[in-house]
Amino acid sequence: MSVKYKRRLGGFLVLIVTIIFCISNYIFAADIQQFSAEMITRAGDKTQNSKVYVSDKKMRNDMAGNIMILRLDKNVMWMIVPSDKMCMEQSLDTKMIPKTSKSIEGEVERVSLGKEMVSGTQAEKFKVTYQGPNQQQTMFQWLTVSGFPIKMEAIDGSWGVEYRNISLGPQADSLFEIPEGFQKVSMPSFGSGSGKPSLQDIMSQVDE
């Protein structure tokens, strides 16, 4: 695999890792309806606009000309590159995806900060404290009147996710399948040797 292609793929995987960490707190919750929306994901000084589709235990994210599909019903993640008619399959550890929505996993305190408008939609802003892997952490969360988590953001502003132009309703099953004629290839190694690249592995390769 060429360095140029590996760098491009690495950039794609960084976006995927960012999105999974940012949205996994509520994206597959039982009380989340089927919907599609524009999603703005921010990590540090980088912002990524994408289109997201959610249906039960399935999620699709179209970004930067590529497609990510998460299938909890199959415990797999597909990374699809339409320009090359290529699909990479990665096993998905469901333990890494909390099945919560407006309630954050490990939540110990929730304080209302009042009403705010988020992209033209009225929402209630909360300061949420939850138990992280090693210590308590705090984040902001905005819920619509119906309880939809329209926005969430780190207290220090290091990351954030916001949904816009939300369209509630059933999503076509075909959105969550590998397109016909696409070749499955193995996930390339990014330095860890485990077959499951860490964010640090990916970034080290992308930055070379």
Beta strands, then each sheet from edge to edge (+ up, - down):
strand 1: 35-43
strand 2: 46-55
strand 3: 58-63
strand 4: 66-71
strand 5: 76-81
strand 6: 86-91
strand 7: 107-118
strand 8: 121-131
strand 9: 136-144
strand 10: 149-154
strand 11: 159-168
strand 12: 183-185
sheet 1: 7+ 8- 9+ 10- 11+ 1- 2+ 3- 4+ 5- 6+ 12+
end
